[in-house]
């Protein structure tokens, strides 16, 4: 019985992930495994990341504890919906993205302290990906797949 509790505790501990911005003003703890990991190639993610793409993980808002103050820029997605892009006001690191889906938000995967377990499930917004980016064996969608 004690061994079973130890195994459960170790699994729960493995699900806890931490991360933060470049300067450390924002820190967070994620208390459950991410729901998904996606590579986004939309133009706005490219601009925000200053890169060809953005890798994001979808998480439950309730599972995230945030320390520090995030600034928010209200962007507009392809659908016309508001996309709240959240970043550190000190170092400028993009950290979170919140859509109009209650309970679900996204973390910029590069802000995780440990990214070794990340494996994107698919690429979205491939219609605007850079020509030199190879998708390899990971499925790609012109925008966002239905049902997401």
C-alpha positions in Angstrom: 0.0 0.0 0.0 2.8 2.5 0.9 4.6 1.6 -2.4 1.3 2.3 -4.3 1.1 5.8 -2.7 4.8 6.4 -3.5 4.2 5.5 -7.2 1.1 7.8 -7.4 3.0 10.7 -5.7 5.9 10.2 -8.2 3.5 10.3 -11.2 1.8 13.5 -9.8 5.2 15.1 -9.2 6.2 14.3 -12.8 3.1 16.2 -14.0 4.1 19.3 -12.2 6.0 21.6 -14.5 7.4 25.1 -14.0 8.5 27.9 -16.2 8.8 31.6 -16.5 9.9 34.6 -18.6 13.5 35.4 -19.5 14.1 37.8 -16.5 12.2 35.7 -13.9 9.6 38.4 -13.1 6.9 35.9 -14.1 7.0 32.4 -12.8 4.3 29.7 -13.1 3.6 26.2 -12.0 1.4 23.8 -14.1 -0.2 21.2 -11.8 -1.3 18.7 -14.5 -0.1 17.3 -17.8 -0.8 19.6 -20.8 -3.8 18.7 -22.8 -2.0 19.1 -26.1 1.2 20.5 -27.7 0.9 22.2 -31.1 3.2 24.1 -33.5 1.5 27.3 -34.8 2.7 29.0 -38.0 0.2 31.9 -38.0 1.6 35.3 -38.9 0.8 36.8 -35.5 2.6 34.0 -33.7 5.5 34.5 -36.0 5.6 38.2 -35.2 5.1 37.7 -31.5 7.8 35.1 -31.3 10.2 36.8 -33.7 10.6 33.4 -35.3 9.1 31.1 -38.0 6.7 29.4 -35.6 5.5 29.1 -32.0 5.2 25.9 -30.0 2.3 26.1 -27.5 0.8 23.8 -25.0 -2.9 23.8 -24.1 -3.6 23.7 -20.4 -6.5 24.1 -18.0 -6.6 27.6 -16.5 -7.4 26.1 -13.2 -4.2 24.0 -13.2 -1.9 27.0 -13.6 -0.5 29.1 -10.8 1.1 32.4 -11.9 3.4 34.6 -9.9 4.1 38.1 -11.2 2.3 40.5 -13.4 1.6 39.8 -17.0 0.8 42.5 -19.6 -1.8 41.8 -22.2 -2.1 42.8 -25.8 -5.5 42.1 -27.4 -4.9 40.7 -30.8 -7.6 39.5 -33.3 -7.5 36.0 -34.7 -8.6 34.9 -38.2 -12.1 34.3 -36.9 -12.4 37.8 -35.6 -12.2 36.6 -32.0 -10.0 38.3 -29.4 -6.7 36.6 -28.8 -5.1 37.9 -25.5 -1.3 37.6 -25.9 0.3 37.9 -22.5 3.9 38.8 -21.9 6.4 40.1 -19.3 6.4 43.9 -19.1 10.0 43.9 -18.0 11.8 41.6 -20.5 9.1 41.3 -23.2 9.0 37.5 -23.2 5.7 36.1 -24.6 4.4 33.6 -22.0 0.6 32.9 -22.3 -2.1 33.1 -24.9 -5.8 33.2 -24.0 -8.6 32.6 -26.4 -12.3 32.9 -26.0 -12.5 29.3 -24.9 -13.4 29.3 -21.2 -11.1 27.2 -19.1 -8.4 26.6 -21.8 -5.3 28.7 -22.3 -1.9 28.2 -24.0 1.6 28.5 -22.6 4.5 29.3 -24.9 6.5 26.1 -24.7 9.9 27.8 -24.8 9.1 29.3 -21.3 9.0 25.9 -19.7 12.0 25.0 -17.5 12.1 21.5 -19.0 11.0 21.1 -22.6 12.5 17.6 -23.0 9.1 15.8 -23.0 7.4 18.0 -25.6 6.1 16.5 -28.8 3.8 18.5 -31.0 0.7 16.6 -32.1 0.2 18.7 -35.2 1.0 21.9 -37.0 -1.7 24.6 -37.5 -1.8 27.5 -39.8 0.4 25.8 -42.3 -1.0 28.2 -44.9 1.3 30.8 -43.6 4.3 28.7 -42.6 7.8 29.6 -43.9 8.7 27.7 -47.1 11.9 26.3 -45.6 10.1 24.8 -42.6 9.7 21.0 -43.0 6.7 19.3 -41.3 8.2 15.8 -41.4 5.8 13.2 -40.0 3.7 15.5 -37.9 0.3 16.3 -39.5 -0.4 19.8 -40.7 -3.6 21.8 -41.1 -4.1 25.0 -43.2 -5.8 26.6 -40.1 -7.0 24.9 -37.0 -8.5 21.4 -37.2 -12.2 21.1 -36.7 -13.2 20.2 -33.1 -10.4 22.0 -31.5 
